[in-house]
Amino acid sequence: MNVDSAQTAGWRAPWLAAAVPAAILAVCTVGAPAFASSNHKLAISPARGTPAASPETQISILGVKPHRIRSVRATGTATGSHPGSLRRYSDARGASFIPREPFTEGERVKLVVRIRHRPPERRSFTIAHLGPIQPPLNLTKQQPGKLQHFISRPELLPPRINVHKRGTTRGRVFLTPLPSPVVHPGGGLTINPVGPGGPMISDGKGNLIWFRQLDPPNVAANLRLQRYGGRRVLTWWQGGVTPSAFGLGKGVIANRSYRTVETVHAGNGYEMDIHELTLAPGGRALFTVYSPILVHLPGTPPGELSPLLDSIVQEVDIRTGLVMWEWHSYGHIPLADSYATPENSRSYDAFHLNSIQALPRGRVLLSARDTSAIYKVDRASGRILWTLGGKASDFRLGRDAGFWLQHDAQRLPGHRVSMFDDQAGPPQEAPASRGLVLALDRRRATARVDATYLRSDHTSAQSEGSVQTRPHGNVFVGFGSTPFFSEFSAGGRLLYDASLPKDDGSYRVYRHGWWATPRTRPAATVRRTSASRVSVFASWNGATAVDRWQVLAGPTAGALHAIGSAPSDGFETHIRLPSSASTFKVSALDAQGHVLASSRRTHAS
């Protein structure tokens, strides 16, 4: 399914703040040993005046040595004082105060944080009235004709990839297949799953390299290469997706053998959303959270609460799982800035954050689909420093620089911002979706088109999409809810073009260099075609260094010898050989002829 497409008539929408009484604060005095200093500005979450904090919220204190935090007092208007404990972050840049008991929905919390050599930090925030969360969609149907099938790995069912233009570009393609919904005029959604979801890597020819197949209702998103602990790692999100198009899941970090080294969970009682998972230096993860809440909307009777879907940014210390920073769209982005309304958005998804980029000096860049705007936010204050696009843009947009329902906003060198400009709605603002790079002039407060990247058939994506600027200057574009992904030169010339099957898409698509050796064994299936001949099928899910396959056979497991070999040919290599043996095994060889790994012994069927 397409995690961003409209829900009824094709949208999501804003909410208005519910006025619920305020109150917080708990008491804790802590003494702790000295830790390394931090150059970050002090940021306390929930931010001052937050109107919809979680009842299970931590008090996150970022940018100060833990031993300098003298006490934290949190007092709720309904629940009174909340004692708790202080737990420091793994990089010693702060600590979280963990109340022993949760706060009560609707109460106001008063907070006092005392830090040595600073005046007391006093603030208040309000606890949300929580709305119901729908169970994930259970996408169990399949379209077998659009899937790849392997004799050596019959349980793996990745979608087929068609390469329309191969070119000379390099790198593996990183995808996360998702069924693309069809939004009908006037509302209604049809979803036709192609096959199971999961993180997937293919080569430039469309051959599968690796697929970690997930069981429904779980799907995956955002498979890409990042750095963690000084090493390159695979990261992705996996979980279920609700009918309101947000995710309930977790983040996964895996090494070069595809072994999971860390699992990242949201804190404060939330689950991680599908739209973003980005790693930052110091072992931090930033991601989106969607929280259904109930608020009082203008024009409704006093005391009446209506649904609103809050979009949240969370920063978590991966090693400890503690929340280091949290930011809510509700309370920072005016509901009037949204193009969504309670009438055109089933869950009133007013903001729909879909990308986060950590910037220097404690800032983050956020993209909100349903305001068609990009925001630069200061962590310490929570303040929006500037807005690009939408109803309240701080920049005057030049010719063709306007964008609509954008995704994957990234700050680039030279005061530029890239994004995937969906434009296609609904409602539709332009005939085609595009990769877009804008050049910003802060002094003149203008934004002009620096580059655009379009497919020649004017591909139109209702949602999703990504733009990756590669190190050599090429630009790799994933066309979101459509099946297409393409690589362009910096000047916009199409170099590579491929697609998943119809009804399938990938929330984002990336291209990276990738070499891996799995810890698993290769797989082999042997079929006897006559009394004296066999067909051998060999594969090794995730391996990138296999040059040839060697087949060994014999009358018993202890008497195997090589009977032939063949060059590796895509994910599964078919080798036809003369043999009347009863026992077989295959070995994966590298370019120098060294054995990388061998399969288990098997018998011909």
Buried (B, 14 or more C-beta within 10 A) or exposed (E): BBBBBBBBBBBBBBBBBBBBEBBBBBBBEBEBEEBEEBEBBBBBBBBBEBBBBBBBBBBBBBBBBBBBBBBBBBBBBBBEBBBBEBBBBBBBBBBBBBBEEBBBBBBBBBBBBBBEEEEEBEBBBBBBBBBEBBEBBEBEEBBEEBBBEBBBBEEBBBBBBEBEEEBEBBBBBBBBBBBBBBBBEEBBBEBBBBBBBBBBBBBBEBBBBBBBBBEBBBBBBBBBBBEBEEEBBBBBBBBBBBBBBBBBBBBBBBBBEBEEBBEBBBBBBBBBBBBBBBBBEBBBBBBBBBBBBBBBBEEBEEEEBBBBBBBBBBBBBBBBBBBBBBBBBBBBBBBEBBBBBBEBBBBBBBBBBBBBBBEEEBBBBBBBBBBBBBBBBBBBBBEBEBBBBBEEBBBEBBEEBBBBBBBBBBBBEEEBBBBBBBBBBBEBBBEBBBBBBBBBEEEEEBBBBBBBBBBEEEBBBBBBBBBBBBEEEBBBBBBBBBBBBBBBBBEEEBBBBBBBBEBBBBBBBBBBEBEBBBEBBBBBBBEBEEEEBBBBBBBBBBBBBBBBBBBBBBEEEEEBEEBBBBEBEBBBBBBEBEBEBBBBBBBBBBEEEEEBBBBEBBEBE
